[in-house]
Amino acid sequence: MKFEFLMTLNSVLRHGSFANAADDVGLTASAVSLQMKRLEEYLGQPLFDRSGRSVRPTPLAVELAENVRGALDAMEEARTRHAAALTGRVVIGAIRSLQPTMIPLVLREIGGRHPSLSVRVIQGDSGELLEHLKAGRLDGAALVRPTSGGSSRLYWQDLEQQPFVFVAPPDSIETTAEALISRYDWIQFDTSLTSGRTAASYLHRLSPGTRPRFELESIEAVLAMVSAGLGVSIIPRLPTSSRVRAPVRQIRLDDDTPTRKIAFVCRSGDADNRRVMAIRDAFATGYGVTRDE
């Protein structure tokens, strides 16, 4: 029986459901459910009543969580109060759109909290970074979480749900996306990436048959082109803390606006590694995410 199962149990009881606990501990809801079943097998008794539409903790689950909560709190306090200064080197990956936006914030946070920790940042698309992570070439990565939720064998920390936005030149006067598409050239975000394909699919819903005049590999390049009046586009919304500033108009899309989820991911075995935790916490700080979310 793994100690992390007790940590997950504590989170389930604190947050009231497997789904909410999954967000807290960085797993999928199915992975949380599997951990609870393994814990029940170890104890030989049920921890949850699954007869209704929602699971309810048994008295044993409540008693067990109360007994281990003090130990969990003591361990966390000891870790934060008495931990030695972080040293060494960590290698992380980040998708292109985060390089000029979130990475400076993350590295500034790391530099302030852990001045002896060296960080190398690798750029790549989400699929490439996941492969590098699984192969052991990265300690962690910030990327677009797969729509399937991502492998439960990895540790996930969701950072931000980014809606896609329609962007137009700052001096444009049309009030709808359809009118803007009919006047301006279409600038396509790289369709070799999931986000680019999502944007292209949404475009074809708005204006079937429209073809791109330009296709660019970075969101920042698309923004620069739109800001210069060379066309319109659909891109993921940049973080509010972004350092990239290109004046554009943002046109509200309908209720079916696509989104992408930015997440930090590492191997499950490294989820308690202090260097990796420091990077994860720096990303969480940059996005305004707390451990209890």
Secondary structure, DSSP 4 states (H G I P E B T S, - for coil): --HHHHHHHHHHHHHSSHHHHHHHHTS-HHHHHHHHHHHHHHHTS-SEE-SSSS-EE-HHHHHHHHHHHHHHHHHHHHHHHHPPPP-EEEEEEE-GGGTTTTHHHHHHHHHHH-TTEEEEEEE--HHHHHHHHHTTS-SEEEEEPPTT---TTEEEEEEEEEEEEEEE-TT----SHHHHHHHS-BEEE-TTSHHHHHHHHHHHHHSTT---SEEES-HHHHHHHHHTTS-BEEEEPPPTT-S-----EEE---TT--EEEEEEEEEGGGTT-HHHHHHHHHHHHHHT--TT-
